């Protein structure tokens, strides 16, 4: 039995040990055990819209801090790769640009837009050169509509993370989404990343914390569905509220669905509303702090600020107040574990079970 064992029977299980939320060592271990092998959201295809485009970025800048590069070659093919030169470790591309090849500004090593080694000055005398190690490290790139994802370590099938969400939302036009920087925000939260996620993963607190959201959702009809590395909270609206116009092919046809709240392990939330999609990324900063990005994509502006998808700022501030106080509370010598509501906290139990499995 591992350090963070969670009983598979939710009626018998105790919650995750508070050590996970308070230990810098556990957070460091989580880098390689949880975050590096899992899939991460890295933006959308508009970042490299044209042939010859290159877009450098840092994956989870305050935590994994991995320099990566998105490119699109002249044939329209997309690539994700390391942005670190294989000669002396300089960053290859410093800012978003258009180019024909990737040239390191330190000593002139040249790569193709697919990351393959092309040439290097003053290296004629070097033996056994070039090798596979001289190419920029290629990373897997998964594309859903215009949304892009990658991971740093092989081993986990992308379908295990996204297939259930994609199948459920098959009718939703992901390609019609338009990124809205003016509606996107970042929040610094004084709480462990996992506390923020587990709060998201249960609707149990809605009547007690979110008066505005509770006014538009039918709490009695709020349900959670568990998948392998993801889950869904289905928000049913009250009569008269703005809901999805679902096609007959949807398994939810006939229901007044106000929101689909999908969570994908370990730190991604995909909140589908009638107006579009809010992607929430929870990024660890320290054992007692995280950064939460609300990345907004709109497909129907006429429905903005209506129903369950309105007042998201207020909902966020209400969540922050709770999880920040929980972060203070779990440091108490009198608290180590809690128990789960069998009917309302299946998502949190699932999340804790995955953390235990990955860590142990």
MONORZI-V952010 format. One record per backbone hydrogen bond with DSSP energy under -1.0 kcal/mol. NH is the residue of the N-H (numbers start at 1). CO is the residue of the C=O. Records with the same first field share a line. If there is no record, write none. Layout:
NH = CO  CO
This chain:
5 = 2
12 = 9
13 = 9
15 = 338
18 = 336
20 = 17
23 = 19
27 = 23
28 = 24
29 = 25
30 = 26
33 = 29
34 = 30
35 = 30
36 = 31
40 = 150
42 = 148
45 = 146
47 = 44
48 = 45
52 = 72
53 = 50
54 = 97
55 = 70
57 = 68
59 = 66
63 = 60
65 = 60
66 = 59
68 = 57
69 = 81
70 = 55
71 = 79
72 = 53
73 = 77
76 = 73
79 = 71
81 = 69
82 = 137
83 = 67
85 = 90
89 = 85
92 = 83
97 = 54
99 = 52
102 = 111
104 = 109
108 = 104
110 = 119
111 = 102
112 = 116
115 = 112
118 = 110
119 = 110
134 = 131
135 = 132
136 = 115
139 = 80
142 = 149
144 = 147
147 = 144
148 = 43
149 = 142
150 = 40
152 = 36
153 = 36
161 = 158
162 = 158
163 = 159
166 = 162
167 = 163
168 = 164
169 = 165
170 = 167
172 = 169
174 = 172
176 = 173
177 = 174
178 = 298
180 = 296
184 = 181
185 = 294
187 = 292
189 = 290
191 = 189
196 = 192
197 = 193
198 = 194
199 = 195
200 = 196
201 = 197
202 = 199
206 = 203
209 = 205
210 = 206
214 = 210
215 = 211
216 = 213
217 = 213
218 = 236
219 = 217
221 = 218
222 = 219
223 = 234
225 = 232
227 = 230
229 = 160
231 = 263
232 = 225
233 = 261
234 = 223
235 = 259
237 = 256
238 = 216
241 = 238
244 = 257
246 = 244
250 = 247
253 = 250
255 = 252
257 = 255
258 = 235
259 = 235
260 = 272
261 = 233
262 = 270
263 = 231
264 = 268
265 = 229
268 = 264
269 = 280
270 = 262
271 = 278
272 = 260
273 = 276
276 = 273
277 = 297
278 = 271
279 = 295
280 = 269
281 = 293
282 = 267
283 = 291
285 = 289
286 = 289
289 = 286
290 = 189
291 = 283
292 = 187
293 = 281
294 = 185
295 = 279
297 = 277
298 = 178
299 = 275
300 = 275
303 = 300
304 = 301
310 = 307
315 = 311
316 = 312
317 = 313
318 = 314
319 = 315
320 = 316
321 = 317
322 = 318
323 = 319
324 = 320
325 = 321
326 = 322
327 = 323
328 = 324
329 = 325
330 = 326
332 = 329
335 = 332
345 = 341
349 = 345
350 = 346
351 = 347
352 = 348
353 = 349
354 = 350
355 = 351
356 = 352
357 = 353
358 = 354
359 = 355
360 = 356
